[in-house]
Amino acid sequence: MLLSEILGSLLPVDGGWQATVSEDWSQGRTCFGGLVAAVGNQAMRKLVTAERPLRSLQTTFIAPAPPGNWRVNPRVLRVGKAVTLAACDIMASGQVVATQVGVYGAARDSAVNVRPAPLPAARPVTDLRDVGYKPGLAPAFVQHFAVRWSEGRLPFSSSPNTPSKAFIHHRDPAPLHESAIVALIDCIPTPAMSMFTAPAPASSLIWTLEFFEHRFDFAHDAWWRIDTALDAATQGYVNQTAVLNDPEGQPVALSRQLFAIFG
């Protein structure tokens, strides 16, 4: 199933919503975390007006989310003059697999206006090659994304701590929108995996996205760029930060993530 098909499968069922997820979105024992977050955001959007853009999305991954039918329970926590806070629980196999809080805020006039500085230049995307999907060697969900590495090391290559820069886009030809970009941001592995000496798993625990721009009217195959760096890696946990650039080179979102690593 394409991402657009999964998000389009959200249907009201018994006071909540249900989404159908295919096995080609698997990532080990669970499905791709970016998909989980995108489904929850799309469900909260059923309750929150589009005039209030997504400002922050926090996702806590509680248990593996296998393919199949997911129960999705969004709810509004508070509606203010400019900000709506919503929450969502995603359930699979009878248990909560993820819980989210979304902050959606209308624009307001302010005396403070600080734009993020452009990221340092990377090798031009036209000089780079697509990373091919190899079944059995990469998680199944990877087939849904086009990736070209500008900087960074391969997973499990016993490399030193090296930040990564990658150009990315969906292979889904559907028009881009907020939830599609949520999924896109998470498609690159943590740089910590390149430091492993042998194949080993990593599991996201908490993921926070902060959007400061909300333009999504780019072609579905336009190249976005994500720069990722480790902030710390101690006692089996990794803290990392990433910045997403839109196809015009404008920083649009900040990603912070806590991983557990097993290698």
Protein Blocks (a to p, Z undefined) as FASTA:
>chain_A
ZZklmmmmpcceehiacddddfklgghjbccfklmmmmmmmmmmmmpcfklccfbdcddd
fbdcdedjdddddddfbdcfkbccddddddeehiafbdcddddddddddfbdcddddddd
dddfklpccddddehjacfklmmpccddfbdcdehklpacdddddddddfbfbdcdfklm
mmmmmmpccfklmmpcbdcddddfbdcdddfbfcfbbcfkbccddddddfbdcehiacdd
dddddfkopafbdcddddddfZZ
